[in-house]
Amino acid sequence: MKFFLLLLLCWSMPVVAEPLLTEKRSFSSDNFRTFSGQRIPRIDVGWQSYGTLSPARDNVILITHFFSGSSHAAGKYQPDDDTTGYWDAIIGPGKAIDTNQFFVISVDTLVNLNVHHPKVITTGPATINPETNQPYGLDFPVVTIRDFVEVQRLVLESLGIKRLHAVMGASLGSLQALEWATVYPERVERLISVIGAAEMDAWTVSALEHWGTPIRLDANWQQGNYYDAEPPTEGLVAALALMTQQATHPSFFNQSPVQHQAMDQAALASIHTAPAIVSWLRDYAKERARYADANHLLYLVRASQLYVAGQQGPLLDAIQQIQARTLVIAAKEDVILLPYLAKELHQSLDSSGKASTMLWLDGQLGHLDGIAHIAQAEAALRTFLEE
């Protein structure tokens, strides 16, 4: 049961070896200008790293994280932590992304979903606006994938890093990785897109909108002005339950720790009692909601919906800018970013004369195969990073 929960949570992987230790650090910048031209007086984000930066600062791999993730990509903060970072299977000494060779760095995004987690540092609607001494709420500007990249660029430049050996991300992180290779082609040598896409099509934009709907329908949401009142917890829980179910493939979800009965007697007895599997999913979502913020979820949905490589069309014009060699890794059973999206990215690169290789992950986890089963790509990753 514990292993099932950890897979669904997406924040960590089970411990299988002596962990790599890391620490959360913070970065701040004033007067950040968003892609849409809005100004944020101050941004604060967390970051963490693994390995040693070379004197020439040319051994850097940037890991960009997924929708509900953070910069905790691998290792532990303390030796006795229960879990490790989400890609610990491939990041560390002697692993596919070898921290004996590479300096690996990851940054918390703006509007990070888990703003209330003690190990997440982010700026978003829940943050106090220094100009009003009140939470931003929906006065916070709409941010895009480009804005996430620009914040990462500022963090890297503060460390004297101007070139990336590789940039790699899963899901929302794959969009950031692609944006890096599109906007800063001369800085990115290798691009690794995992369970990703080159743009959000009509189907995906509409599907993502459903994640935010329960929040908007919660009476406590109050158009985002709930920070001094009762938060829209029920809407947030419903949104997280939907995300959790869609992140897994039916074949895996049906193996949940709760035994599903086709004729649930408690549900039969009262319309107020949900089937056992539904109650379990809600309870699980409630646990996730402890650290999450409803407005932050809405902003992440919008950043995802607005994405096309280069943040302007047409797509093929942006693809033409890419200089990096690319490895596209997709999950065969993905039901969030459907497999054809990753395939279209690879085909767009290939038809544009770019060096692109595609690899498929097997498994029953659906979208989460890109997190839990990334070790299937270990050999390909090693070769790609060494070429």
Secondary structure as the mmCIF struct_conf table of DSSP 4:
data_model
#
loop_
_struct_conf.conf_type_id
_struct_conf.id
_struct_conf.beg_label_comp_id
_struct_conf.beg_label_asym_id
_struct_conf.beg_label_seq_id
_struct_conf.end_label_comp_id
_struct_conf.end_label_asym_id
_struct_conf.end_label_seq_id
HELX_RH_AL_P HELX_RH_AL_P1 LYS A 2 LEU A 9
BEND BEND1 TRP A 11 TRP A 11
STRN STRN1 SER A 12 MET A 13
BEND BEND2 ALA A 17 ALA A 17
HELX_LH_PP_P HELX_LH_PP_P1 GLU A 18 LEU A 20
STRN STRN2 LEU A 21 LEU A 21
STRN STRN3 ARG A 25 ARG A 33
HELX_LH_PP_P HELX_LH_PP_P2 THR A 34 THR A 34
TURN_TY1_P TURN_TY1_P1 PHE A 35 SER A 36
BEND BEND3 GLY A 37 GLY A 37
STRN STRN4 ARG A 39 TYR A 50
BEND BEND4 GLY A 51 GLY A 51
TURN_TY1_P TURN_TY1_P2 PRO A 55 ALA A 56
BEND BEND5 ARG A 57 ARG A 57
STRN STRN5 VAL A 60 THR A 64
TURN_TY1_P TURN_TY1_P3 PHE A 67 SER A 68
BEND BEND6 SER A 71 SER A 71
BEND BEND7 ALA A 74 GLY A 75
STRN STRN6 LYS A 76 LYS A 76
BEND BEND8 TYR A 77 GLN A 78
TURN_TY1_P TURN_TY1_P4 PRO A 79 ASP A 80
BEND BEND9 ASP A 82 ASP A 82
STRN STRN7 THR A 84 GLY A 85
TURN_TY1_P TURN_TY1_P5 TYR A 86 ILE A 90
STRN STRN8 ILE A 91 GLY A 92
TURN_TY1_P TURN_TY1_P6 PRO A 93 GLY A 94
BEND BEND10 LYS A 95 ALA A 96
STRN STRN9 ILE A 97 ASP A 98
TURN_TY1_P TURN_TY1_P7 THR A 99 GLN A 101
STRN STRN10 PHE A 103 VAL A 107
HELX_LH_PP_P HELX_LH_PP_P3 ASP A 108 THR A 109
TURN_TY1_P TURN_TY1_P8 LEU A 110 VAL A 111
TURN_TY1_P TURN_TY1_P9 LEU A 113 HIS A 116
BEND BEND11 HIS A 117 HIS A 117
TURN_TY1_P TURN_TY1_P10 PRO A 118 LYS A 119
BEND BEND12 GLY A 124 GLY A 124
TURN_TY1_P TURN_TY1_P11 PRO A 125 ALA A 126
BEND BEND13 THR A 127 THR A 127
STRN STRN11 ILE A 128 ASN A 129
TURN_TY1_P TURN_TY1_P12 PRO A 130 ASN A 133
STRN STRN12 GLN A 134 PRO A 135
HELX_RH_3T_P HELX_RH_3T_P1 GLY A 137 ASP A 139
BEND BEND14 PHE A 140 PHE A 140
HELX_LH_PP_P HELX_LH_PP_P4 PRO A 141 VAL A 142
HELX_RH_AL_P HELX_RH_AL_P2 ILE A 145 SER A 158
TURN_TY1_P TURN_TY1_P13 LEU A 159 GLY A 160
STRN STRN13 LEU A 164 LEU A 164
BEND BEND15 HIS A 165 HIS A 165
STRN STRN14 ALA A 166 ALA A 170
TURN_TY1_P TURN_TY1_P14 SER A 171 SER A 171
HELX_RH_AL_P HELX_RH_AL_P3 LEU A 172 VAL A 183
BEND BEND16 TYR A 184 TYR A 184
HELX_RH_3T_P HELX_RH_3T_P2 PRO A 185 ARG A 187
STRN STRN15 VAL A 188 VAL A 188
BEND BEND17 GLU A 189 GLU A 189
STRN STRN16 ARG A 190 VAL A 194
BEND BEND18 ILE A 195 ILE A 195
BEND BEND19 ALA A 198 ALA A 198
STRN STRN17 GLU A 199 GLU A 199
HELX_RH_AL_P HELX_RH_AL_P4 ALA A 202 LEU A 217
HELX_RH_3T_P HELX_RH_3T_P3 ALA A 219 GLY A 224
TURN_TY1_P TURN_TY1_P15 TYR A 227 ASP A 228
BEND BEND20 ALA A 229 ALA A 229
HELX_RH_AL_P HELX_RH_AL_P5 THR A 233 ALA A 247
BEND BEND21 THR A 248 THR A 248
HELX_RH_AL_P HELX_RH_AL_P6 PRO A 250 PHE A 253
TURN_TY1_P TURN_TY1_P16 ASN A 254 GLN A 255
BEND BEND22 PRO A 257 VAL A 258
BEND BEND23 ALA A 262 MET A 263
HELX_RH_AL_P HELX_RH_AL_P7 GLN A 265 ALA A 269
TURN_TY1_P TURN_TY1_P17 ILE A 271 HIS A 272
BEND BEND24 THR A 273 THR A 273
HELX_LH_PP_P HELX_LH_PP_P5 ALA A 274 PRO A 275
HELX_RH_AL_P HELX_RH_AL_P8 ALA A 276 ALA A 289
TURN_TY1_P TURN_TY1_P18 ARG A 290 TYR A 291
HELX_RH_AL_P HELX_RH_AL_P9 ALA A 294 GLN A 305
TURN_TY1_P TURN_TY1_P19 LEU A 306 LEU A 306
STRN STRN18 VAL A 308 VAL A 308
HELX_RH_3T_P HELX_RH_3T_P4 ALA A 309 GLN A 311
BEND BEND25 GLN A 312 GLY A 313
HELX_RH_AL_P HELX_RH_AL_P10 LEU A 315 ILE A 319
TURN_TY1_P TURN_TY1_P20 GLN A 320 GLN A 321
BEND BEND26 ALA A 324 ALA A 324
STRN STRN19 ARG A 325 ALA A 331
TURN_TY1_P TURN_TY1_P21 LYS A 332 GLU A 333
BEND BEND27 VAL A 335 LEU A 337
HELX_RH_AL_P HELX_RH_AL_P11 PRO A 339 SER A 351
TURN_TY1_P TURN_TY1_P22 SER A 352 GLY A 353
STRN STRN20 SER A 356 LEU A 361
BEND BEND28 GLN A 364 LEU A 365
HELX_RH_3T_P HELX_RH_3T_P5 GLY A 366 LEU A 368
HELX_RH_AL_P HELX_RH_AL_P12 ASP A 369 ALA A 372
TURN_TY1_P TURN_TY1_P23 HIS A 373 HIS A 373
HELX_RH_3T_P HELX_RH_3T_P6 ILE A 374 ALA A 377
HELX_RH_AL_P HELX_RH_AL_P13 GLU A 378 GLU A 386
#
